[in-house]
Amino acid sequence: MSAVAALALCAGTAGASTAAVEEPVTGPALFARGFTHGQVAVQGSILHYVRGGSGPALVLLHGWPETWQMWRGAMPELARDHTVIAFDLPGLGASTAPASGYDKVTTAERLREAVIKLGFRQVQILGHDQGVLIAYPWARDHPGEVTRIGVLESPLSGFGLEDLYGLSWHFRFNMSPAPIPETIMDDDDVPTYLGMMFTFSHRPENIDKEVYYRAYRDPAKRHAGYEYYRAFAADAENNRQNASRRLAMPVLAMGGQYSFGPGVADSFRQVADDVHTVVAPDAGHFIPEENAPFLTACAKLFFAATATPAPSTDLAGCAR
């Protein structure tokens, strides 16, 4: 049995047993043994996280319109070699909403503060979508603390993200000034709107959509999500101004076969020196759920303490 096939069996078993379970905010996690929910106070927010495993810290940062739960299929296997810490971004999921500061530099500083309070100074980071935009300034501004980053399914603001605005109207809708989207989008509209977003997947049956419909039925959570988009222009300006401070640590840049493909790596080569290009097979935008076994196998290779040869050609870019 191949490494990816074995991980597929494990991920499939875990996913089947946890698909509809509503997780607590504190205490033992229900989706897998060995994980605990917790909260940590930072400047402007109380951040919710799920932690498990032991070893070097691997921080997981989700995208929009999701929460920490997008990582459930990968977390148990990643926790064999790492202390896995999956956050709800400030204002999303079970994390409280800051009054301001949704630009990605400020968000990265809040998450960094949380990690330090949890006892870790040095980290590795794996981000998806909005999590990519946060991982970059965290690594750029604190290169001595971030040893490796993995970025999934988003180019950077200022380096390609703007080129995507014409592909979907949700970009400019979410960026519209308050209270335009807040007024237009009611609680009952959430399944329709987010359901459209999940059509960006290749395997929508693998996404537990109801989890995210519940998470974004709260108007305060939707507002926070819009605020992350409204900060894109400031993010782009900051990224361009600091592009000369190139990332020296390795960057795993992964796009879905049916989504961005090698485009994520194309963006990061403009700001980083050691970019590993990977295309996730059989996946669209939501790689952690659409193909959790591939992501897990790739991440274990890339974030491993020692170099291990890739067991297959599609994982070649994942090796250290």
C-alpha positions in Angstrom: 0.0 0.0 0.0 1.4 3.4 -0.9 1.9 6.2 1.6 -0.9 8.3 0.1 -3.2 5.3 0.0 -2.6 4.5 3.6 -3.2 8.1 4.6 -6.4 8.0 2.5 -7.7 5.1 4.6 -6.9 6.9 7.8 -8.4 10.2 6.7 -11.5 8.5 5.3 -12.1 6.7 8.6 -11.6 9.9 10.7 -13.8 12.0 8.4 -16.6 9.5 8.5 -16.8 9.5 12.2 -16.6 13.3 12.7 -18.5 14.8 9.8 -21.5 16.2 11.6 -20.1 16.6 15.2 -20.3 20.0 16.7 -17.1 20.7 18.5 -16.8 22.5 21.8 -14.8 25.7 22.4 -12.8 24.3 25.2 -11.9 20.9 26.4 -11.2 17.6 24.6 -11.8 17.6 20.9 -14.4 15.1 19.5 -13.0 14.7 16.0 -9.9 12.8 17.1 -8.2 11.6 20.2 -5.3 13.6 21.6 -6.6 17.1 20.6 -7.8 19.8 22.9 -9.7 23.0 22.4 -8.4 26.1 24.1 -8.4 29.9 24.1 -5.7 32.5 24.4 -6.0 36.2 24.8 -4.1 38.5 22.5 -4.3 42.1 21.6 -7.8 42.9 20.5 -9.1 39.3 20.5 -9.5 36.0 22.3 -8.3 33.3 19.8 -9.7 29.8 19.7 -7.3 27.0 18.8 -7.2 23.2 18.6 -3.9 21.6 19.7 -2.5 18.1 19.6 0.6 16.1 19.2 4.2 16.8 20.2 7.4 18.1 18.7 8.0 21.3 16.7 5.1 23.6 16.4 3.1 23.5 13.1 0.6 26.3 12.9 -2.5 25.8 10.6 -4.3 28.9 9.3 -7.6 28.4 7.5 -9.2 30.5 4.8 -12.5 32.0 4.1 -15.3 30.9 4.3 -14.1 28.2 6.6 -12.8 27.7 10.1 -10.1 25.5 11.8 -12.3 22.5 10.9 -11.0 22.5 7.3 -7.8 20.8 8.7 -9.5 17.9 10.5 -8.6 15.3 7.9 -4.9 16.1 8.1 -4.4 16.9 11.8 -4.1 13.4 13.3 -1.4 12.3 11.0 0.5 15.6 11.2 0.4 15.4 15.0 2.5 12.3 14.9 5.6 14.5 14.3 4.5 18.0 15.4 2.6 19.9 17.9 -0.2 20.9 15.6 -2.0 24.2 16.5 -5.0 25.0 14.3 -6.4 28.5 14.9 -9.7 30.2 14.2 -8.6 33.5 12.6 -9.5 36.6 14.7 -13.2 37.2 14.3 -14.0 33.9 12.7 -15.1 30.6 14.1 -14.9 30.7 17.9 -12.4 33.5 18.0 -13.7 36.9 19.1 -13.7 39.8 16.7 -11.2 42.7 17.1 -12.6 46.1 16.6 -10.0 46.8 13.8 -6.8 45.5 12.4 -7.8 42.9 9.8 -4.8 43.7 7.6 -2.5 40.7 7.4 0.5 42.2 9.2 -1.7 42.9 12.3 -3.4 39.5 12.1 0.0 37.8 11.9 1.2 39.6 15.0 -1.9 38.5 16.9 -1.3 34.9 15.9 2.4 35.2 16.7 1.5 36.5 20.2 -0.8 33.6 20.7 1.8 31.1 19.7 4.4 32.6 22.1 1.9 32.5 24.9 1.3 28.8 24.2 5.1 28.3 24.7 6.5 28.4 21.2 8.9 30.9 19.6 9.9 29.0 16.5 7.2 27.7 14.2 6.4 26.2 10.8 3.2 27.5 9.2 0.7 25.9 6.7 -1.9 28.3 5.4 -4.8 28.2 3.0 -6.5 31.1 1.2 -6.6 34.0 3.7 -4.1 31.9 5.8 -1.6 32.3 3.0 -1.9 36.1 3.1 -1.2 35.9 6.9 1.7 33.4 6.7 3.7 35.6 4.4 4.1 38.7 6.5 4.6 36.5 9.6 7.5 34.7 7.9 8.9 37.9 6.3 8.8 40.0 9.5 10.1 37.3 11.8 12.4 35.2 9.6 14.3 33.9 12.7 11.1 32.4 14.1 9.6 30.8 11.0 11.6 27.9 9.6 9.3 26.8 6.8 5.9 27.8 5.3 3.4 26.0 3.2 0.9 28.1 1.2 -2.2 26.6 -0.4 -4.4 28.1 -3.1 -3.8 31.8 -3.1 -1.3 34.1 -4.8 -0.2 37.1 -2.7 -1.9 40.5 -2.6 0.2 42.8 -4.8 1.7 39.8 -6.6 -1.2 38.2 -8.5 -4.2 38.1 -6.3 -5.7 41.2 -8.0 -5.7 39.4 -11.3 -8.3 37.0 -9.9 -10.9 39.6 -9.0 -12.6 39.2 -12.4 -13.0 35.4 -11.9 -15.6 35.7 -9.2 -17.9 38.5 -8.0 -17.4 37.6 -4.4 -14.1 39.4 -4.3 -15.5 42.9 -4.9 -18.7 42.1 -3.0 -16.8 41.2 0.1 -14.5 44.2 -0.3 -17.5 46.6 -0.6 -17.7 49.3 2.1 -19.7 48.5 5.2 -22.6 48.1 5.5 -23.3 47.0 1.9 -22.6 43.3 2.1 -23.7 43.2 5.8 -27.1 44.6 4.7 -27.5 42.5 1.6 -26.5 39.1 3.1 -29.0 37.8 5.7 -28.6 34.7 7.8 -30.9 32.7 5.5 -28.7 33.6 2.5 -25.6 32.0 3.9 -26.1 28.5 2.5 -26.8 30.0 -1.0 -23.8 32.3 -0.9 -21.3 29.9 0.7 -22.7 27.1 -1.4 -21.6 29.0 -4.4 -18.2 29.3 -3.0 -17.9 25.6 -2.5 -18.5 25.1 -6.2 -14.9 26.2 -6.6 -14.1 22.7 -5.4 -13.6 19.6 -7.6 -14.9 17.2 -4.9 -17.6 19.1 -3.1 -18.9 15.9 -1.5 -15.7 16.0 0.7 -16.5 19.3 2.3 -18.7 19.4 5.4 -20.6 22.5 4.3 -23.1 22.6 7.2 -20.2 23.2 9.6 -19.4 26.4 7.7 -23.0 27.4 7.2 -23.4 27.4 10.9 -20.2 29.3 11.5 -21.2 32.1 9.2 -24.8 32.5 10.1 -23.6 34.9 12.8 -23.6 38.4 11.3 -20.5 39.3 13.3 -18.6 36.5 11.7 -19.6 37.6 8.3 -18.6 41.2 9.0 -15.1 40.0 10.2 -14.8 38.0 6.9 -15.6 41.0 4.9 -13.0 43.0 6.8 -10.3 40.6 5.8 -11.2 41.3 2.2 -11.4 45.1 2.7 -7.8 45.0 3.9 -6.5 43.6 0.6 -5.5 47.0 -0.8 -3.4 47.8 2.3 -2.0 44.3 2.2 -0.9 44.7 -1.4 0.8 48.0 -0.7 2.6 46.6 2.3 3.7 43.5 0.4 5.1 45.6 -2.5 6.9 47.9 -0.2 8.6 45.0 1.6 9.2 42.7 -1.4 13.0 43.3 -1.2 13.0 41.4 2.1 12.8 38.1 0.3 11.9 34.9 2.2 15.0 32.7 2.6 13.2 29.8 4.3 11.7 27.1 2.0 8.2 27.7 0.8 5.8 24.9 -0.3 3.5 26.5 -2.8 0.6 24.3 -3.7 -2.4 24.8 -6.0 -5.2 22.4 -6.8 -5.2 20.6 -10.2 -8.6 22.1 -11.0 -7.9 25.5 -9.5 -4.6 27.6 -9.3 -2.2 24.8 -10.1 1.3 26.2 -10.4 0.0 29.8 -10.1 0.7 29.9 -6.3 4.4 29.2 -6.8 4.5 31.8 -9.7 3.3 34.4 -7.2 5.7 33.4 -4.4 8.8 33.3 -6.6 8.5 37.1 -6.7 9.1 37.3 -3.0 10.9 34.1 -2.0 14.1 32.3 -3.0 13.4 28.6 -2.3 9.9 27.8 -3.7 8.7 24.2 -4.1 6.0 23.9 -6.7 3.3 21.3 -6.1 0.0 20.6 -7.8 -2.5 18.7 -5.7 -4.2 16.1 -7.9 -8.0 15.6 -7.9 -8.6 18.8 -6.0 -9.9 22.3 -6.6 -9.7 25.2 -4.2 -10.3 23.4 -0.9 -7.3 21.0 -1.0 -7.3 20.1 2.8 -10.8 18.6 2.4 -10.9 17.6 -1.2 -7.6 15.6 -1.0 -6.5 15.4 2.6 -4.4 12.3 2.0 -2.2 14.0 -0.6 -1.9 17.2 1.5 -0.9 15.1 4.5 1.7 13.1 2.7 3.1 16.2 1.1 3.2 18.2 4.4 4.9 15.3 6.2 7.7 15.3 3.7 8.1 19.1 3.6 7.9 19.7 7.3 9.9 16.6 8.3 12.9 17.0 10.6 15.1 15.1 8.1 15.0 14.7 4.3 13.1 11.7 2.9 12.8 10.9 -0.7 9.4 11.4 -2.3 7.6 8.0 -2.8 6.0 9.2 -6.0 6.5 11.8 -8.7 3.5 13.9 -7.7 5.1 14.3 -4.3 8.5 15.2 -5.7 8.1 18.9 -5.0 7.2 18.2 -1.3 10.5 16.7 -0.3 12.9 18.9 1.7 
